[in-house]
Amino acid sequence: MKIGMGIIKVEISLPEAAKALEEFRREPKITFELITNEIKAAVSNLFDQLLQTEMSIFLGHPDQKNNNRNGYYERDFALKGVG
């Protein structure tokens, strides 16, 4: 089992920042929708990883050596303020 933690690094050049600001000025609603969708995807991936890690850790305990994972299905979660 490998649990990876990373640092998020965002790099943006001044021309990219200027272009992003101009797009925001032209279409603020579309820009907010894009940002919201990115945040929803990031939060969803975070919860998926947390649940997978929790299951791996739980099934890896010595007192659970005879316990087998019995199935798997995906779920959709809705979080207030996130989506």
Secondary structure, 3 states (H helix, E strand, C coil): CCCCCCCCCCCCCHHHHHHHHHHHHHCHHHHHHHHHHHHHHHHHHHHHHHHHHHHHHHHCCHHHCCCCCCCCCCCCCCCCCCC
